[in-house]
Amino acid sequence: MHHRKILAAACAICAAALVTHTPCAGAFAQALPPDSTGAGASAQGRVPDTTSAKTYVDRIVATVEDRAIFQSEVDSEIRNFLMQAERTSLPPDEEKTLRQEALNSLIAMALLMIQADRDNIRVEDKDLEAAIDRWIEQKKTEIGGDEAFERQLAAEGLTMDALRDRYRDNIRTLLLREKIIYQKLLPDVKVTEAEVREYYKAHLSEFPQKEPSVSIAHILVVPKPSDAVLAKALEKITAIEAKLKAGSEFAATAKEYSDCPSAKFGGSLGTLNLDELGNPPFADAARTVAVGTVSGPVLTEFGYHLIKIEKIEGDQVTLRHILVRAEAAPEDVEAAAKLAERVRTEIAQGADFAQAAAQYSGDYGTKDKGGVFGAVEIKNLPDQFKEAIKGVPAGGLSPVMKEERGFRVVKVLSWNEAGTYTYDEAKDQVRRLLVEKKIMEKMGEYVEELKKNYDIAIKGE
C-alpha cells in the first residue's frame, strides 16, 4: 500500500523533533510506530513479535531506568525508513548510522514518557479512544471506504478490536508527545519578523518555483434556512439541552442526537485552536464557556450547537459539541441563487466588490478583507472552477458558480506567471518552518537535560 502520514501536523512535528527518519503510514502493520510504541514504552513484560515464519529471538539493546528497548524496535525503525525511502537495503556504513539514530530516538522517547509520567502529563482514555476512532476513519478513507477497509483487515488476519489494541499504545504515545510540546516547549518558542526575513533571504535559492496561479476575490452566498426551520431546530436543541441539565452524559447524548459526523466520536472535535475553525460564531461562543460546562444553543450557518469545553491549554482547546442541523429548503437555495446573480450584476454595473463581500459573503475568512482570497495555483483548482474563470481578464467576473456550500461570485484580480515566491507569499510557511526548527532544538535540549537525571544503559546490538 502507499505510504501516508496518519496523524495531524502537530503529531508529525513531534515525531520529527525526535527522530531523523519519521516512520510513515502504510498497511496496518506499518501504519504507526511498532507495537512497543517505538519508544521503549512497553517496559517490562513486553512480548517480542514472533509473527514471522522463523522463530525470532529478541534481545534488549538498551534500558532507560526500568524500561527496555529491544532490537526488534530498532529493526522496525529501519524497516519504516526503507519503506519511506522506497529502498530495500542500505550500505553498511549508512545502516550503522541509521541504527544509532533509531536507538537514540527510542531512548529519547523513553525519557520523555518517564518524565511525562512524573509530571503527571496524561492522555485521558476518552481522548485516546476518540483519536483511535479518527485514525480508523482516516484509514477507511485512504483505503477506499468501509468495504475495502474490512477486506484489508481480513487480509491481515485482524479484527477491529485487535487493530485498536495494536495501536492503542502507539497513539497514546503520539498524543503524549503532542502534550509535551504544547506544555513544555511551545511556550518558549518565539519567532520574530526579523528572523523570518533573514531566513527567507538566506534560503531564497532553495525555495521551489511557484506554479502559474490566479489571484482572486470572491463572495460566497450561503442559502439561509427559513425562520420556521430555525425554530424547529431550536426546539430540538433546547430539548437536548434539557436532557443534559437532567444529568445525561454529553458524549452519549451526542452519539444519539448530534447531526455532525463527530457524533460517532461522542461529539469530540479533539484539541484545536478556535481561530483555525473558520467559524467565528462558534469560536466566539466557545470562548465564553467555562471548562467543564456546556453552552446554551449557538447558531451558526450549520444549525444550532451545544458546546462543552473539556480543557484549555494556552490557545489549544479540547471540546465536544452537539449539532442540530437547520437545512435550507429548496426555495431557500433558489433565493440564494437569485441573490448571487443580483450581486454579480450590481458589481458588473459598478457596485463596490469589497462592500458587497462584507454585506453578502458567508466566508468569514475573507468577507471583511474585500473578499480577497489570494493566489491559488491553477493546477489545484477544481475543474468547474477552472472552466468558470477561463478567459476572464484581470478585473473581470466569472459566471456564478454553484457549489456545495452555496453560490460563488469570483473576481479575477490577476493572472500570475511561474516564478519565485515573494516574501509576503512565503512568510507564513517560513514562520512555520522556523517554529518547527526551534521546537526540534528545544526538544533536543530537553532530552539532553533528562539524560542527566535518569539511568541509561546501552547493551549494544
Legacy VTK file of the C-alpha trace (Angstrom):
# vtk DataFile Version 3.0
C-alpha trace
ASCII
DATASET POLYDATA
POINTS 461 float
0.000 0.000 0.000
1.067 3.585 -0.500
2.795 5.175 2.486
0.866 8.003 4.062
1.150 10.175 7.151
-1.612 9.287 9.577
-1.823 11.902 12.283
-2.271 15.644 12.341
0.565 18.036 11.643
1.258 18.592 15.331
1.977 14.909 15.807
4.179 14.906 12.745
6.166 17.785 14.211
6.528 15.818 17.445
7.947 12.847 15.630
10.276 14.978 13.531
11.591 16.581 16.693
12.747 13.219 17.963
13.890 11.179 15.003
15.728 11.932 11.815
13.621 9.477 9.832
9.962 9.751 10.809
8.024 6.469 10.427
5.323 6.684 7.806
1.984 5.002 7.354
1.230 2.128 5.075
-0.706 -1.065 5.660
-1.984 -1.663 9.178
1.234 -3.420 10.114
3.243 -0.262 9.305
0.697 2.469 9.873
2.278 3.661 13.120
5.451 3.003 15.066
5.688 -0.664 16.197
3.533 -2.173 18.945
6.120 -1.298 21.563
5.403 2.359 20.617
8.830 2.836 19.083
9.837 4.384 22.365
10.703 1.659 24.798
7.403 2.491 26.487
6.346 -1.124 26.854
8.660 -1.553 29.845
8.936 -4.973 31.419
6.992 -7.946 30.194
6.975 -6.959 26.532
6.190 -9.886 24.234
8.515 -9.916 21.165
6.993 -10.111 17.694
7.036 -13.752 16.626
4.758 -13.499 13.619
7.465 -14.339 11.067
7.866 -17.836 9.724
11.185 -18.288 11.522
11.479 -18.159 15.283
12.718 -14.699 16.192
14.783 -14.225 19.343
14.519 -10.650 20.516
17.024 -9.055 22.855
17.454 -5.911 24.867
19.771 -3.322 23.311
19.289 -0.552 25.898
17.481 0.283 29.105
16.186 3.593 30.396
15.526 3.202 34.105
13.332 0.068 34.179
12.206 0.357 30.555
13.715 -1.959 27.990
14.389 -1.126 24.352
14.504 -4.192 22.127
16.392 -4.931 18.956
13.069 -5.521 17.198
12.138 -1.909 17.860
15.316 -0.658 16.204
14.744 -3.083 13.333
11.218 -1.709 12.909
12.559 1.838 12.679
14.936 0.709 9.943
12.129 -1.009 8.053
9.975 2.088 8.286
12.783 4.217 6.895
13.346 1.818 3.995
9.622 1.888 3.187
9.537 5.664 3.290
12.668 5.976 1.173
11.426 3.253 -1.177
14.638 1.320 -0.714
15.276 -2.334 0.076
18.702 -2.099 1.679
21.429 0.274 2.846
25.242 0.299 2.575
26.784 -0.984 5.834
28.066 2.421 6.976
24.728 4.120 6.315
22.810 1.353 8.086
25.129 1.609 11.099
24.492 5.368 11.324
20.767 4.913 10.893
20.650 2.247 13.619
22.378 4.603 16.030
19.919 7.382 15.179
17.000 4.996 15.657
18.311 3.845 19.027
18.891 7.444 20.117
15.329 8.365 19.181
13.909 5.374 21.085
15.942 6.341 24.151
14.719 9.934 23.839
11.124 8.778 23.618
11.516 6.569 26.673
12.946 9.518 28.618
10.033 11.710 27.584
7.478 9.100 28.636
9.118 8.617 32.030
9.240 12.366 32.671
5.669 12.823 31.449
4.560 10.219 33.972
6.409 12.012 36.770
4.973 15.360 35.667
1.507 13.811 35.703
1.026 14.534 31.995
-1.694 12.119 30.973
-3.840 11.232 27.997
-7.428 10.738 29.079
-8.991 7.456 27.970
-11.829 9.261 26.194
-9.339 11.390 24.221
-7.331 8.297 23.319
-10.366 6.362 22.116
-11.562 9.378 20.107
-8.105 9.654 18.487
-8.191 5.950 17.604
-11.661 6.440 16.108
-10.422 9.334 13.996
-7.387 7.347 12.859
-9.572 4.425 11.824
-11.952 6.714 9.918
-8.964 8.249 8.128
-7.616 4.808 7.253
-11.028 3.863 5.852
-10.945 6.930 3.617
-7.388 6.228 2.488
-8.060 2.570 1.757
-11.273 3.273 -0.153
-14.220 3.007 2.229
-15.722 0.572 4.713
-15.734 -2.466 2.424
-12.119 -2.012 1.332
-11.165 -1.473 4.969
-12.847 -4.722 6.008
-11.099 -6.584 3.189
-7.742 -5.232 4.341
-8.475 -6.307 7.917
-9.304 -9.804 6.715
-6.196 -9.942 4.517
-4.030 -9.152 7.540
-5.936 -11.531 9.817
-7.158 -8.772 12.105
-10.413 -7.872 13.803
-11.398 -4.294 14.567
-10.765 -4.863 18.280
-7.354 -6.349 17.533
-6.488 -3.361 15.335
-7.492 -0.933 18.065
-5.465 -2.871 20.639
-2.451 -2.967 18.346
-2.232 0.809 18.062
-3.639 1.983 21.392
-0.214 2.411 22.992
1.245 3.905 19.812
-1.413 6.590 19.539
-1.226 7.290 23.267
2.499 7.935 22.806
1.884 10.337 19.928
-0.722 12.229 21.966
1.676 12.430 24.898
4.385 13.849 22.652
1.935 16.473 21.484
1.101 17.395 25.077
4.786 17.638 25.967
5.362 20.031 23.077
2.404 22.248 23.964
3.098 22.295 27.691
6.886 22.181 27.915
8.320 23.560 24.692
5.956 25.693 22.639
5.517 28.472 25.256
9.243 29.270 24.930
9.302 29.206 21.128
9.276 32.704 19.632
9.922 33.637 16.003
10.414 37.302 15.145
9.659 39.053 11.881
13.369 39.758 11.508
14.189 36.052 11.772
11.612 35.213 9.113
13.031 37.846 6.731
16.611 36.744 7.358
15.789 33.091 6.689
13.863 33.989 3.544
16.807 35.956 2.136
19.388 33.341 3.082
17.466 30.404 1.611
15.713 32.017 -1.334
17.546 29.828 -3.830
16.267 26.718 -2.041
12.596 27.639 -2.387
10.652 25.754 -5.053
9.471 27.794 -8.001
5.807 28.682 -7.769
3.401 27.342 -10.333
1.252 29.592 -12.539
-1.554 30.942 -10.365
-4.543 33.211 -10.323
-5.317 35.789 -7.630
-8.999 36.058 -6.842
-11.561 37.725 -4.646
-14.884 36.050 -4.040
-18.303 36.344 -2.465
-19.925 33.158 -1.174
-23.693 33.423 -0.907
-24.840 30.720 1.509
-28.516 29.607 1.461
-30.174 30.507 4.747
-32.899 28.326 6.261
-36.302 29.861 6.863
-37.456 31.110 10.247
-39.725 28.063 10.548
-36.790 25.665 10.025
-34.674 27.568 12.531
-37.495 27.494 15.084
-37.818 23.721 14.720
-34.070 23.223 15.126
-34.032 25.481 18.181
-36.857 23.461 19.715
-34.893 20.236 19.231
-31.605 21.589 20.587
-33.435 23.018 23.603
-34.878 19.575 24.331
-31.379 18.072 24.125
-30.086 20.799 26.432
-32.784 19.829 28.944
-31.579 16.207 28.866
-28.053 17.328 29.659
-29.249 19.500 32.529
-31.156 16.491 33.840
-27.918 14.511 34.009
-27.433 12.864 30.622
-23.773 12.290 29.744
-22.617 14.626 26.961
-20.734 12.119 24.781
-23.533 9.559 24.871
-26.097 12.253 24.099
-24.002 13.495 21.179
-23.784 9.968 19.757
-27.555 9.663 19.900
-28.712 13.082 18.764
-25.964 15.097 17.026
-26.212 15.652 13.267
-22.454 16.236 12.953
-20.096 13.459 11.727
-18.318 13.901 15.069
-21.323 12.202 16.706
-19.580 8.835 16.302
-16.779 10.240 18.475
-19.162 11.461 21.162
-19.163 14.927 19.611
-15.407 15.285 20.089
-13.630 17.800 17.875
-10.352 16.998 19.601
-7.866 19.695 20.615
-7.673 22.723 18.365
-7.135 26.433 18.048
-10.523 28.137 17.836
-9.179 30.698 15.383
-8.470 27.894 12.901
-12.092 26.724 12.791
-13.142 29.382 10.288
-16.435 29.713 12.149
-16.408 32.906 14.266
-19.919 32.461 15.779
-18.897 29.036 17.092
-15.455 30.219 18.232
-16.799 33.344 19.935
-19.391 31.308 21.824
-16.845 28.658 22.831
-14.596 31.322 24.366
-17.341 32.257 26.812
-17.840 28.699 28.100
-16.058 27.683 31.286
-14.157 24.398 31.426
-16.491 21.542 32.297
-19.656 23.442 31.420
-21.976 23.460 28.413
-23.060 26.476 26.361
-26.612 27.390 25.546
-27.780 26.986 21.934
-25.325 28.611 19.498
-26.474 29.417 15.961
-24.079 29.072 13.025
-24.631 28.510 9.315
-24.878 24.776 10.040
-27.613 24.983 12.666
-27.696 25.066 16.463
-24.849 23.758 18.634
-24.316 22.925 22.280
-20.614 23.265 23.138
-18.795 21.595 26.026
-15.279 22.755 26.893
-13.201 19.965 28.426
-9.762 21.548 28.664
-7.855 24.726 27.823
-4.073 24.739 27.431
-2.815 28.077 26.106
-4.573 28.669 22.802
-5.458 24.972 22.472
-8.999 23.988 23.436
-10.370 20.460 23.832
-14.103 20.385 23.210
-17.187 18.460 22.183
-20.367 19.659 20.566
-23.853 18.567 19.594
-25.300 19.882 16.344
-28.894 20.061 15.227
-28.782 20.962 11.554
-31.027 23.642 10.126
-31.198 22.710 6.451
-32.124 25.241 3.818
-35.214 24.225 1.860
-35.189 24.173 -1.974
-36.877 27.570 -2.049
-34.122 28.932 0.231
-31.472 27.599 -2.154
-33.278 29.190 -5.081
-33.418 32.509 -3.235
-29.651 32.341 -2.616
-29.028 31.629 -6.308
-31.087 34.677 -7.314
-29.269 36.822 -4.757
-25.876 35.734 -6.101
-26.909 36.622 -9.659
-28.193 40.000 -8.497
-24.984 40.740 -6.574
-22.892 39.827 -9.617
-24.986 42.075 -11.858
-24.681 45.017 -9.458
-20.888 44.598 -9.279
-20.657 44.345 -13.075
-22.577 47.643 -13.240
-20.143 49.377 -10.903
-21.001 48.374 -7.329
-18.011 48.017 -4.997
-16.891 44.386 -4.704
-15.457 44.787 -1.194
-18.662 46.317 0.137
-20.701 43.552 -1.454
-18.414 40.930 0.110
-18.828 42.484 3.550
-22.595 42.535 3.162
-23.350 39.220 1.475
-20.441 36.759 1.771
-20.670 33.765 4.069
-16.893 33.218 4.014
-15.820 34.632 7.379
-12.149 34.461 6.463
-12.438 36.899 3.551
-15.677 38.883 3.841
-14.065 41.686 5.846
-10.956 41.715 3.631
-12.663 42.803 0.458
-13.402 39.190 -0.363
-9.734 38.703 -1.278
-8.765 35.034 -1.188
-5.294 35.458 -2.655
-3.286 33.480 -5.195
-4.176 29.859 -5.953
-2.139 27.554 -8.163
-4.211 26.910 -11.259
-3.388 23.200 -11.252
-5.007 22.872 -7.800
-8.336 24.423 -8.795
-11.373 22.156 -9.274
-12.261 21.595 -12.936
-15.522 23.521 -12.529
-13.616 26.486 -11.137
-11.011 26.392 -13.915
-13.732 26.348 -16.531
-15.630 29.222 -14.911
-12.638 31.598 -14.836
-11.210 30.502 -18.178
-10.754 33.557 -20.368
-11.835 36.018 -17.649
-9.487 39.018 -17.790
-7.922 40.624 -14.745
-10.623 42.709 -13.114
-13.388 40.603 -14.664
-16.091 38.462 -13.079
-16.743 34.759 -13.615
-20.267 33.388 -14.023
-21.917 32.481 -10.700
-20.705 29.047 -9.588
-22.980 26.645 -7.721
-21.120 24.702 -5.031
-21.902 22.525 -2.044
-21.982 25.439 0.402
-23.749 27.893 -1.864
-23.130 30.189 -4.817
-19.813 31.849 -5.528
-19.158 35.127 -7.336
-15.485 35.339 -8.339
-13.441 38.342 -9.409
-10.108 37.634 -11.119
-7.559 40.044 -9.667
-4.571 38.884 -11.697
-3.078 36.007 -13.659
0.366 35.195 -12.284
3.225 33.567 -14.181
5.504 30.925 -12.665
8.412 32.345 -10.680
9.996 32.860 -7.275
7.790 33.293 -4.224
7.798 36.816 -2.827
8.401 37.396 0.861
4.725 38.082 1.517
3.789 34.846 -0.236
6.366 32.764 1.636
6.478 34.333 5.094
3.779 32.191 6.728
5.409 29.000 5.511
8.833 30.222 6.601
7.462 31.121 10.026
6.009 27.620 10.445
9.321 26.126 9.346
11.228 28.178 11.911
8.747 27.270 14.660
9.242 23.577 13.874
13.010 24.054 13.784
13.009 25.733 17.188
10.746 23.029 18.604
13.253 20.436 17.416
16.085 22.374 19.035
14.135 22.740 22.304
13.286 19.045 22.234
16.963 18.155 21.800
17.925 20.380 24.738
15.112 18.954 26.874
16.167 15.361 26.158
19.805 16.157 26.970
18.708 17.524 30.356
16.639 14.406 31.018
19.642 12.204 30.271
21.369 13.742 33.300
18.548 12.627 35.593
17.948 9.027 34.542
19.944 5.817 34.298
20.616 4.820 30.682
22.476 1.654 29.763
23.460 0.695 26.209
23.691 -3.077 25.801
24.872 -2.940 22.209
23.382 -4.618 19.165
LINES 1 462
461 0 1 2 3 4 5 6 7 8 9 10 11 12 13 14 15 16 17 18 19 20 21 22 23 24 25 26 27 28 29 30 31 32 33 34 35 36 37 38 39 40 41 42 43 44 45 46 47 48 49 50 51 52 53 54 55 56 57 58 59 60 61 62 63 64 65 66 67 68 69 70 71 72 73 74 75 76 77 78 79 80 81 82 83 84 85 86 87 88 89 90 91 92 93 94 95 96 97 98 99 100 101 102 103 104 105 106 107 108 109 110 111 112 113 114 115 116 117 118 119 120 121 122 123 124 125 126 127 128 129 130 131 132 133 134 135 136 137 138 139 140 141 142 143 144 145 146 147 148 149 150 151 152 153 154 155 156 157 158 159 160 161 162 163 164 165 166 167 168 169 170 171 172 173 174 175 176 177 178 179 180 181 182 183 184 185 186 187 188 189 190 191 192 193 194 195 196 197 198 199 200 201 202 203 204 205 206 207 208 209 210 211 212 213 214 215 216 217 218 219 220 221 222 223 224 225 226 227 228 229 230 231 232 233 234 235 236 237 238 239 240 241 242 243 244 245 246 247 248 249 250 251 252 253 254 255 256 257 258 259 260 261 262 263 264 265 266 267 268 269 270 271 272 273 274 275 276 277 278 279 280 281 282 283 284 285 286 287 288 289 290 291 292 293 294 295 296 297 298 299 300 301 302 303 304 305 306 307 308 309 310 311 312 313 314 315 316 317 318 319 320 321 322 323 324 325 326 327 328 329 330 331 332 333 334 335 336 337 338 339 340 341 342 343 344 345 346 347 348 349 350 351 352 353 354 355 356 357 358 359 360 361 362 363 364 365 366 367 368 369 370 371 372 373 374 375 376 377 378 379 380 381 382 383 384 385 386 387 388 389 390 391 392 393 394 395 396 397 398 399 400 401 402 403 404 405 406 407 408 409 410 411 412 413 414 415 416 417 418 419 420 421 422 423 424 425 426 427 428 429 430 431 432 433 434 435 436 437 438 439 440 441 442 443 444 445 446 447 448 449 450 451 452 453 454 455 456 457 458 459 460
